[in-house]
Amino acid sequence: MAECHTQNKAKLVSETRRRFEADYVTDKSDKYDPRDVERLQQDDNWVESYLFWRHHNVDETLKMLDESFQWRKEMSVNDLTESSIPRWLLEIGGIYLHGYDKEGNKLFWIRVKYHIKDHKTTLDKKKLIAFWLERYAKRENGKPVTVMFDLSETGINSIDMDFVRFIINCFKVYYPKYLSKMVIFDMPWIMNAAFKIVKSWLGPEAVSLLKFASKNEVQDYVSVEYLPPHMGGTDPFKYSYPPLVDDDFQTPLCENGPIASEDEASSKEDLESDGKETLETISSEEQTALLKKINVTEHTSKAEENEKVDSKMKAFKKPLSVFKGPLLHISPAEELYFGSTESGEKKTLIVLTNVTKNIVAFKVRTTAPEKYRVKPSNSSCDPGASVDIVVSPHGGLTVSAQDRFLIMAAEMEQSSGTGPAELTQFWKEVPRNKVMEHRLRCHIVESSKPTTLTLKDNAFNMSDKTSEDLYLQLNRLLESNRKLEDQVQRCIWFQQLLLSLTMLLLAFVVSFFYLLYT
């Protein structure tokens, strides 16, 4: 059955390509970007996404391709770069990609309060939308996004139906199959009529993708770690530009470039530094043996490497907070704590524990691969066993609170090998829905550091009483902030109510005088 479905899909893809080339490209070749036409002939996923959105109706798919390709050339989508967008638009932070929803889909933020209807800037704003979507589509071919349509603190002057229609067309025609859902947050009642029009543009099927949410409901779709404080979240992220906001997870690098098979061996410099530390505490005979070992160029076996990591871990304080996933328990649960530059305590630790009855393959990725090395970054964990992963920044590079780490895990069959070649092949073939993912933020500890998250025994000397006092003070501060936020929200609501009543009164007066003098 599955084979028949695959053959049928391949047949439709082939027919779509042939007919588009014959019926459209021949007559309208000047209306398309040649790069798009070429990609259509090579990228099966791209063709299939258009077919899927048109229920595999080839005639409807061809019309959609025609409209989409003409738009792509008019907007010069393939050539959009940061320099194509006015700098002030990038700096204001009204549109950007950041964070993930509970299903693992990227969040595409549209902060409506930063949008003022102005025909002079409309084209640039549309280019900004296209820039972000194209940037994401090239990196995550076919993986959907969740649009966070944030209407908090918006007023009448922010309503721009032409701009909303463009955003909808992006997902309806230009980037089919990319919309997971659109979360409409904190919509003022005065905009109800406008969104009835929006629903008519989407069509009955796409309307189900609209999710209206208040502060209490938005956590049904996005966990607090990726929600800003005004949505009731704890995400410390503050938009700034440059550089571009990006959560592009990649394999960490070592100082000499990418690690072969993502984690085969350490650089020579690291081996020498490890040897130097060890030489201080061993005899001259052992020193000679160790120096010979350092000069060996062959890769160490997995068992030897684990032994080496275990010996180094004795000086580490293992984290206590735990994320309990279906395959792995991960410590820490949310944040990796790094010491400040002054303290010199830069390394941190991730502990993975296999809670299944099978071998679990894991892979660690980061949004800043040029900054970090991770050992091991691609390996496996036996049933019931634990693996310690050391994360350390390169040389003088600075850890940023915006950096993120992604831990991916998937169960392996008992007969599968766990060598570098087998793991590489496994990750190519494992279905996406079988992969567990968990994300960690980076946190820089400037002065004192919690004992559960640092890497030296003497890193944290604060008494329990002092910790408790700080905890109480922090709670009081958070409570004060919540009260202040509630007062601000009430003021904003009252202001919008007055504005609405004023407009209704004005409309009544105008209507009265119109009837009086006609």
NORNORKA-V869304 format. One record per backbone hydrogen bond with DSSP energy under -0.5 kcal/mol. CO is the residue of the C=O (numbers start at 0). NH is the residue of the N-H. If there is no record, write none. Layout:
BEGIN
CO;NH + CO;NH
END
This chain:
BEGIN
0;4 + 1;5 + 2;6 + 3;7 + 4;8 + 5;9 + 6;10 + 7;11 + 8;12 + 9;13 + 10;14 + 11;15 + 12;16 + 13;17 + 14;18 + 15;19 + 16;20 + 17;21 + 18;22 + 19;23 + 19;24 + 20;25 + 23;27 + 24;28 + 27;30 + 28;31 + 31;33 + 32;35 + 32;36 + 33;37 + 34;38 + 35;39 + 36;40 + 37;41 + 38;41 + 38;42 + 41;43 + 42;46 + 43;47 + 44;48 + 45;49 + 46;50 + 47;51 + 48;52 + 49;53 + 50;53 + 50;55 + 51;54 + 53;56 + 55;57 + 56;60 + 57;61 + 58;62 + 59;63 + 60;64 + 61;65 + 62;66 + 63;67 + 64;68 + 65;69 + 66;70 + 67;71 + 68;72 + 69;73 + 70;74 + 71;76 + 72;75 + 75;78 + 76;79 + 80;83 + 81;84 + 85;88 + 85;89 + 86;90 + 87;91 + 88;92 + 88;93 + 93;110 + 95;108 + 98;106 + 100;103 + 104;100 + 105;107 + 105;145 + 106;97 + 106;108 + 107;147 + 108;95 + 109;111 + 109;149 + 110;113 + 111;114 + 113;115 + 117;120 + 117;121 + 120;124 + 121;125 + 122;126 + 123;127 + 124;128 + 125;129 + 126;130 + 127;131 + 128;132 + 129;133 + 130;134 + 131;135 + 132;136 + 133;137 + 134;138 + 135;139 + 139;142 + 143;105 + 144;146 + 144;179 + 144;180 + 145;107 + 145;147 + 146;148 + 146;182 + 147;109 + 147;149 + 148;150 + 148;184 + 149;111 + 149;112 + 150;153 + 154;157 + 155;158 + 156;116 + 157;159 + 159;163 + 160;164 + 161;165 + 162;166 + 163;167 + 164;168 + 165;169 + 166;170 + 167;171 + 168;172 + 168;173 + 169;174 + 174;177 + 177;144 + 177;179 + 180;146 + 180;182 + 181;183 + 181;210 + 182;148 + 182;184 + 183;212 + 184;150 + 187;190 + 188;191 + 190;194 + 191;195 + 192;196 + 193;197 + 194;198 + 195;199 + 196;200 + 197;200 + 197;201 + 198;202 + 202;206 + 203;207 + 204;207 + 205;208 + 206;209 + 208;181 + 210;183 + 212;185 + 213;216 + 213;217 + 216;219 + 217;220 + 217;221 + 220;101 + 222;225 + 223;226 + 223;233 + 223;234 + 226;234 + 227;230 + 227;232 + 228;231 + 246;248 + 249;365 + 251;258 + 253;256 + 256;253 + 258;261 + 259;262 + 259;263 + 266;270 + 267;271 + 268;272 + 269;273 + 270;274 + 271;275 + 272;276 + 273;277 + 274;278 + 275;279 + 276;279 + 277;280 + 278;281 + 282;286 + 283;287 + 284;288 + 285;289 + 286;290 + 287;291 + 288;292 + 289;293 + 290;294 + 291;295 + 292;295 + 300;304 + 301;305 + 302;306 + 303;307 + 304;308 + 305;309 + 306;310 + 307;311 + 308;312 + 309;313 + 310;313 + 311;314 + 312;315 + 315;317 + 321;323 + 322;324 + 322;329 + 326;354 + 327;324 + 327;329 + 328;352 + 329;322 + 330;350 + 333;440 + 334;336 + 335;337 + 335;442 + 337;444 + 339;343 + 343;345 + 344;338 + 347;390 + 349;351 + 349;388 + 350;330 + 351;386 + 352;328 + 352;354 + 353;383 + 358;360 + 358;411 + 359;380 + 360;409 + 361;378 + 362;407 + 363;251 + 364;405 + 365;249 + 367;370 + 367;371 + 368;252 + 370;393 + 371;252 + 372;391 + 374;389 + 376;363 + 378;361 + 380;359 + 381;384 + 384;353 + 386;351 + 386;388 + 387;389 + 388;349 + 388;390 + 389;374 + 390;347 + 391;372 + 393;396 + 399;402 + 402;441 + 403;366 + 404;439 + 405;364 + 405;407 + 406;437 + 407;362 + 408;435 + 409;360 + 412;415 + 418;422 + 419;423 + 420;424 + 421;425 + 422;426 + 423;427 + 424;428 + 425;429 + 430;433 + 431;434 + 433;435 + 435;408 + 437;406 + 439;404 + 440;335 + 442;337 + 442;444 + 443;445 + 444;339 + 449;452 + 449;453 + 453;316 + 455;458 + 458;448 + 462;466 + 463;467 + 464;468 + 465;469 + 466;470 + 467;471 + 468;472 + 469;473 + 470;474 + 471;475 + 472;476 + 473;477 + 474;478 + 475;479 + 476;480 + 477;481 + 478;482 + 479;483 + 480;484 + 481;485 + 482;486 + 483;487 + 484;488 + 485;489 + 486;490 + 487;491 + 488;492 + 489;493 + 490;494 + 491;495 + 492;496 + 493;497 + 494;498 + 495;499 + 496;500 + 497;501 + 498;502 + 499;503 + 500;504 + 501;505 + 502;506 + 503;507 + 504;508 + 505;509 + 506;510 + 507;511 + 508;512 + 509;513 + 510;514 + 511;515 + 512;516 + 514;517
END
